[in-house]
Amino acid sequence: MNAESDEREKVTPSVTAAPATGDVTEEVTAEPPLGSRAPEFIKARRTLHLSWQVGVFLVGLAVVAAGAAMLVLPGPGWVVIFGGMAIWATEFVWAQLVLRWTKRKVTEAAQRALDPKVRRRNIILTTVGLVIMAALVGVYLWKYGFALPWNI
């Protein structure tokens, strides 16, 4: 089934600077191997492993469907969708690769958001938006007064 993918291991180098000398060193971090994380006695029997994969797929599908419903209904839709992807990633290589790509993109976005220029731009845009909202509320209150649309 996934015998080849169980033995593959992806190694990603990360570059760090040594504090005293300023030399650049390469630190190697190993990511977990791709493939099924089912118990060995399940992987040893083909029919049982296929049943296990179908079960994992159906549970993950139910969680992803619930998350998709929560995108339009109240609830943490994206969190639940990524939870369903994590369930799938326990068994399927494609889901593991999607989650690794997503984690990498989220980390890159977080690093970009910490950039001082981007933070300054975001603060300015937020302030302008709040000033516009305050002006609109002020115009509404000036025109209609502070009257609630329902009787208390």
C-alpha positions as CSV (number, residue, x, y, z in Angstrom):
1,M,0.0,0.0,0.0
2,N,2.2,2.9,1.3
3,A,5.4,0.9,1.9
4,E,7.5,3.2,-0.3
5,S,6.1,6.4,1.2
6,D,6.6,5.1,4.8
7,E,10.4,5.0,4.3
8,R,10.7,8.5,2.7
9,E,11.7,11.3,5.0
10,K,11.9,14.9,3.9
11,V,14.7,17.0,5.4
12,T,14.4,20.7,5.3
13,P,17.4,22.9,6.1
14,S,17.0,26.0,8.1
15,V,19.7,28.7,8.2
16,T,20.6,30.2,11.5
17,A,23.3,32.7,12.5
18,A,25.9,31.8,15.2
19,P,25.6,34.4,17.9
20,A,29.3,35.0,18.6
21,T,30.9,34.9,15.2
22,G,28.1,35.8,12.8
23,D,28.8,32.7,10.8
24,V,25.9,31.1,9.0
25,T,25.3,27.5,10.0
26,E,22.8,25.0,8.6
27,E,20.5,23.3,11.0
28,V,18.8,20.2,9.7
29,T,15.3,19.4,10.9
30,A,13.5,16.2,9.9
31,E,9.8,16.2,9.2
32,P,7.8,13.1,10.1
33,P,7.7,10.5,7.3
34,L,4.8,10.4,4.9
35,G,2.3,7.6,4.8
36,S,-0.1,5.7,6.9
37,R,0.0,6.0,10.7
38,A,-2.3,3.0,11.3
39,P,-1.2,0.4,13.8
40,E,1.1,-2.3,12.4
41,F,-1.4,-5.1,12.9
42,I,-3.9,-3.2,10.7
43,K,-1.3,-2.5,8.0
44,A,-0.3,-6.1,8.0
45,R,-3.8,-7.2,6.7
46,R,-4.8,-5.7,3.4
47,T,-8.6,-5.9,3.9
48,L,-8.4,-4.5,7.4
49,H,-6.1,-1.7,6.2
50,L,-8.5,-0.8,3.4
51,S,-11.4,-0.8,5.8
52,W,-9.4,1.4,8.1
53,Q,-8.7,3.8,5.3
54,V,-12.4,3.9,4.3
55,G,-13.3,4.6,7.9
56,V,-10.7,7.4,8.2
57,F,-11.9,8.9,4.9
58,L,-15.5,8.9,6.0
59,V,-14.8,10.4,9.4
60,G,-12.6,13.1,7.8
61,L,-15.3,13.8,5.2
62,A,-17.9,14.3,7.9
63,V,-15.7,16.7,9.7
64,V,-14.8,18.6,6.6
65,A,-18.5,18.8,5.6
66,A,-19.4,20.1,9.0
67,G,-16.7,22.7,8.7
68,A,-18.0,23.7,5.2
69,A,-21.4,24.1,6.7
70,M,-20.0,26.3,9.5
71,L,-18.6,28.7,6.9
72,V,-22.2,29.9,6.4
73,L,-23.6,28.9,9.8
74,P,-22.3,30.0,13.2
75,G,-19.1,28.2,14.1
76,P,-15.4,27.9,13.5
77,G,-15.6,26.7,9.9
78,W,-11.9,26.9,8.9
79,V,-10.7,25.4,12.1
80,V,-13.0,22.4,11.7
81,I,-12.0,22.0,8.0
82,F,-8.3,21.9,8.9
83,G,-9.2,19.4,11.7
84,G,-10.8,17.2,9.1
85,M,-7.7,17.5,6.9
86,A,-5.6,16.5,9.9
87,I,-7.8,13.4,10.3
88,W,-7.2,12.6,6.7
89,A,-3.5,13.2,7.1
90,T,-3.2,10.4,9.6
91,E,-3.8,8.0,6.6
92,F,-3.3,9.7,3.3
93,V,-0.1,11.2,1.8
94,W,-2.0,13.8,-0.3
95,A,-3.6,15.2,2.9
96,Q,-0.2,15.3,4.6
97,L,1.3,17.2,1.7
98,V,-1.6,19.7,1.7
99,L,-1.2,20.3,5.4
100,R,2.6,20.8,5.1
101,W,2.0,23.3,2.3
102,T,-0.7,25.1,4.4
103,K,1.6,25.3,7.4
104,R,4.4,26.7,5.3
105,K,2.1,29.3,3.7
106,V,0.7,30.3,7.1
107,T,4.2,30.7,8.5
108,E,5.2,32.8,5.6
109,A,2.2,35.0,6.0
110,A,2.9,35.4,9.7
111,Q,6.4,36.5,8.9
112,R,5.2,39.0,6.4
113,A,2.7,40.4,8.9
114,L,5.5,41.0,11.4
115,D,7.3,43.2,8.8
116,P,7.3,46.8,10.2
117,K,6.2,48.3,6.8
118,V,3.3,45.9,6.6
119,R,2.3,46.5,10.2
120,R,2.4,50.2,9.7
121,R,0.2,50.0,6.6
122,N,-2.3,47.7,8.4
123,I,-2.5,50.1,11.4
124,I,-3.0,53.1,9.0
125,L,-5.7,51.3,7.1
126,T,-7.5,50.2,10.3
127,T,-7.4,53.8,11.7
128,V,-8.8,55.2,8.4
129,G,-11.5,52.6,8.5
130,L,-12.4,53.4,12.1
131,V,-12.5,57.1,11.3
132,I,-14.8,56.5,8.4
133,M,-17.1,54.3,10.5
134,A,-17.2,56.9,13.3
135,A,-18.1,59.6,10.7
136,L,-20.9,57.5,9.3
137,V,-22.3,56.8,12.8
138,G,-22.0,60.5,13.6
139,V,-24.0,61.4,10.5
140,Y,-26.6,58.8,11.3
141,L,-27.0,60.1,14.9
142,W,-27.1,63.7,13.7
143,K,-29.8,62.9,11.1
144,Y,-32.0,60.5,13.1
145,G,-30.9,60.9,16.7
146,F,-30.4,58.1,19.2
147,A,-33.7,56.3,18.6
148,L,-33.8,52.6,18.9
149,P,-35.8,50.9,16.1
150,W,-37.7,48.8,18.6
151,N,-39.7,49.6,21.7
152,I,-38.3,48.7,25.1
